[in-house]
Amino acid sequence: VTANAQYLANASVLVTHGDTKVVFDPLYRNDFGQYRLLAPQTERALFAGTAPFDGLDAVFVSHYHEDHFSAVDVLKLLEARPGLRLFAPAQAVAGMREIS
């Protein structure tokens, strides 16, 4: 089975291997004037679970920096798609708990 990586924005990548799909660092709001943000239609597809995010298994957060992670948006995504698993550092989880 071949793995595939699809660039989304900044450090955000969708990795597919067989039936497994994981998205890395998908939601953040600060582009610091230089980083690419997710395209609006890509973000809508992520939240709706439509292609290419249909069958998405997990969200992976590399670290808690504003150009990689938005606690508000990742929490909204998990609420919109309750079957998703989250893999994130303790700092990111703590940030989400502060707002929930």
C-alpha positions in Angstrom: 0.0 0.0 0.0 1.4 3.4 -1.0 1.3 6.4 1.3 0.4 9.8 -0.1 1.0 13.3 1.4 -1.0 16.2 0.2 0.2 19.7 1.1 -2.5 21.9 2.5 -0.9 25.1 4.0 2.2 26.1 6.0 3.0 22.9 7.9 -0.4 21.3 7.3 -0.4 18.0 5.4 -2.9 15.3 4.8 -1.3 11.9 4.9 -3.1 8.8 3.5 -2.0 5.2 3.8 -4.5 2.7 2.7 -7.7 3.4 4.6 -5.9 5.6 7.2 -6.0 9.4 6.9 -4.3 11.8 9.3 -4.1 15.5 9.0 -1.2 17.4 10.6 -1.4 21.0 12.0 -4.6 21.8 10.0 -6.1 24.7 12.0 -4.4 28.0 12.9 -5.3 31.6 12.4 -1.9 33.5 12.6 0.0 33.5 9.3 2.6 36.0 10.7 2.3 37.8 7.4 4.2 35.0 5.6 2.6 31.6 6.0 -0.2 30.2 3.9 -3.5 29.6 5.7 -6.0 26.8 4.7 -8.1 27.8 1.8 -11.7 28.5 2.9 -13.1 25.6 0.8 -10.4 23.2 2.3 -11.4 24.3 5.8 -15.1 23.8 5.0 -14.3 20.3 3.7 -12.3 19.5 6.8 -15.2 20.4 9.1 -17.8 18.7 6.9 -15.9 15.5 6.4 -16.1 15.8 2.7 -13.3 14.9 0.2 -10.4 14.7 0.7 -11.2 14.6 4.5 -13.9 11.9 4.3 -12.8 8.9 6.4 -10.3 11.1 8.4 -9.1 9.2 11.4 -7.0 11.7 13.3 -5.6 15.1 13.8 -2.0 15.5 14.8 -0.8 18.7 16.4 3.0 19.1 16.3 3.3 21.9 18.8 1.4 24.9 20.3 2.5 27.8 18.1 0.0 30.2 16.5 1.1 29.2 13.0 0.4 25.5 13.7 -2.5 25.4 16.2 -5.6 27.2 17.2 -7.2 25.8 20.4 -10.6 27.3 19.5 -10.6 25.9 16.0 -9.3 22.4 16.8 -11.9 22.1 19.6 -14.7 23.2 17.1 -13.4 20.5 14.7 -13.5 17.8 17.4 -17.1 18.9 18.3 -18.1 18.9 14.6 -16.5 15.5 14.0 -16.7 13.5 17.2 -15.1 10.3 15.8 -11.7 12.0 15.2 -8.8 11.2 17.4 -6.5 13.9 18.5 -2.8 13.5 19.0 -1.3 16.6 20.6 1.2 17.8 23.1 0.1 18.5 26.7 0.4 22.3 26.1 -2.1 22.1 23.3 -4.5 20.0 25.3 -4.3 22.4 28.2 -5.1 25.3 25.9 -8.2 23.5 24.7 -9.3 22.7 28.2 -9.0 26.4 29.2 -11.6 27.4 26.7 -14.0 24.5 26.9 
